[in-house]
């Protein structure tokens, strides 16, 4: 990928070299495998620590959505309502991922954007030339069609067991989505050097204050 070096990911004794697509954030250090990487990167279009959000500007959002393949038709113009709905879907998916990190139980409010999306763009049944029957998204002429593709990726990841490894950073000021490749599956932070140490030091200060009190 132009402008972005290959990423080295260590899992046990195996060194895996991954070249990330252009639509993956430059700071990504714990990428999920494809196609779950698309869900992870969609959630990470909002960076809480840097206070940036790709889905707030129509031109920037359009570029990212076209690069990632979630929007195909070049003539599709994104409205303010489109962007608002995309952000709602993103935060709803973030809450789903947070459950893998011990986050709160899902509520009707959390799930409403995803249920609205599922109703707006139901998946299509496809039969390939080998006779295999699969579910696929509608042609990505509308934003909802591309967003619905994310739900199918989540569905497949839940079925193959990779979904449980996609988590959100337990630093409440971060909530970055990361893929936990640890053998124990007990990863908590997107980065130990930043969020991990922040939370550990914060907890240490709280314990000391409690003992002092």
N, C-alpha and C positions, 0 to 999 in steps of 0.2 A: 504494500500500500504506500502510495506516495506520501512522503513527509512523516511517516510513522514507522519506526523500526519494529522488527519482529519482537514478539513478547516471549520471554522465557518463563514457563510455568513448571514448577517442580511438584511432582506427585510421587511420594515414596522415593524410590531410587531412580525413577524415570524422568528424563528431561524432555519436555514437550515444547516444540517451537511452533508458535501460532502467529500467523500474520493476520492482523485484525482488519476488517473492512473499514472503509472511510467513515461510516456512520457510527462507529463505536467511539466513545469519548477518549481523548488522548490519555487521560489519567487512569484508564481502566487497567487494573492489575490482577483482577480475579475474574476473568471472563468465563461465561458459561459456554458449553459446546453449542454448535449450530444444531437446530434453529432457535434454541432457547436463548441464545445470545441476543436475538432480535427483541425478545420480551424484556430482557435485562436492560438493553440499551434504550428502549422506549421509556422505561421507568426512569432511567438516569438522564433523560433529557432535562430533568430538573435537578440542579445541584444546590442543595440547601446551604451548604457551607459557603459557596461562592455567590449565592443569591442570583443565580442565572436560570433561565428557563427558555429553552428552544421553542416551546409551543406558545409563546406569547406574541411573537411577531410573525405575521403571515408569510413574509418572504423567507425568513429563516426556517420556519416550520415547513414550508413547501419544499425547500431544498433538502432538508433532512428526510422528510417522508418519501420524496422521490428517490433519493439515494438508497434508502433502506428497502425500497420496493413496496412500501405500504400504500403508496399512491402512484398510479401508473399514468393515468391520463394527464398529459402535459397541460391541457387547456382547463383543467379543474381549478377554479379559484376558491381559495379557502375564505370562509366568512368568519366573523367574530364568533358566531354560534358554533361553527365547526371546531374552532380552536378551544372554545370553552368545553365542548363535549369531549374532545381529545384529552384535555387535562383532567376531566372528571374520570374518564376511563383509566388514565394512567395512575391516578391516585387510588382508584379502586383496586387495580392490579397490585399496587404497592402494598395495600393492606393484606391482600391474599398472600403475597410473599412474606410479609411480616409474621404471618402465622407460623411459618417455618422457623422463625427465630424466637418463638414463644410470645408473639404479639397477642393483642386482644382478640376475643371471639368476634366473628363476623356478625354484622347487624344488617337489617334490611337497607339502611342508608348506605352502608358500604357496598352492597351488592347491586343497588339500583342502577348505576350507570352500565354495569355489565349485562344486566337483564334487559335494559333498554337496547343495548347494542345487539344482543342476541336476537331480539325481536325485529330490529330494523334491518338486519342483514343475516338471515339464516344461512347456514352452510349448504352447499350443493353436493349432491351425491354424484360421484364420477366413476366411470368404468373405463379402465385403460385397455390397450390392445391385447394385454395378456389376460383380460377378464377379471382383473383385480378391482374390487369395489372400495372406493375411498371417499372420505369427506374432504371437500375443498372449499375455498372461499369463492365468492362471486368475483367476476372480473373487477379489478380495482379502479373502476371508473369514479366511484365515490369514496370519500374518506372512511365511511362506515364499513365498506367492504374490506379495506385493508386492516382496519382495527379488529374486525371479526376474525381475520387470519391469526391474530395474536391469541385469541381464545382457543383456536384449534391447536396452536403450538402448546399452550398451557395444558390442554386436554391430553395430548400425546406425552408430554413430560410427566404428567401425573401417572399415566399408565406405565411408562418405562422406569419410573423411580428417580429420574433426574430432578424432578420438581422440588423434592425435599431439600436438595442441596442449594437451591437458589434462596437467598436470605436477604434481609435488610440489616444494615449495620445497627447494632443496639445502642449506639450513641444517638439519643433522640434529636440532637441538633444536626445529624447527618442523614441517616436513613437511606444511604446509598445501597443499591442492590448489588450483591456480589455472589459469586459461585463458590461454595465451600468444598474444596477438594481434599480436605483433611480426612485421614482414615477414620477418625472418631466421629466425624460429622458434627463437631461441637463448636465450629467457628462462630465468633460473635461480632467481629469487626471487619470493616472493609480494609482496614490497614492498622496493624498493631502499633506502628511507630507514631501514628497520629491519634486516631480515635481510641485505640486500645489503651494507650498510655493516659489519655485524657480521662477516660472513665475510671481506670484503676486509681489514678491519683485523686480523682474526685471522691471515690469511695473511701480511700484511705483517710482523706481529710475529714470526711463525715464520721468515720469510726473514731478518729482521734478526738473530734469535738464531742462525740457522744460519751467517750470515756472521761474526758475532762469535765463534762457536765455532771 
